[in-house]
Amino acid sequence: MASATAALRGGLPDRYLTPEDIAALFGVPLETVYQWRKKRTGPPGFRVGKHLRYDPAAVHSWASERMAADEAA
């Protein structure tokens, strides 16, 4: 039986993701993730105190929208 962190939902961990997780997931520098947030072009994130987190379902949805937009272009 898989642990809670190993359980996958849409190919992503079943926990909130950190900016480092997003950078690793998309193979981009951490600074790119912060620029996406600043420009509001990346996956939607939220703050928990001083920590930035991302909902795996929202990240999956954002990535799906980007793929659909590329296919349509």
C-alpha positions, 0 to 999 in steps of 0.5 A: 500500500502506498504512503500518503506522499506517494499517492498520486492524483493526476500524476502529482503528489497528494500534498501541497507543492512547494515552489521547488517542487514546481521547478523540478516538475517542469524542469525550470529554474526556481527563479522562473517559478517566482517570475510566473507568480509575479507576472500571474502566468504560472499555476495559481499559488497561495500563501500559508503564512510566509510559505508559498504552496500550490494545489496539485489539482490546480497545477494539473489543470494549469498544465492541461490548459497550456498543452491545449493552447499549444495544440490549438496554435 
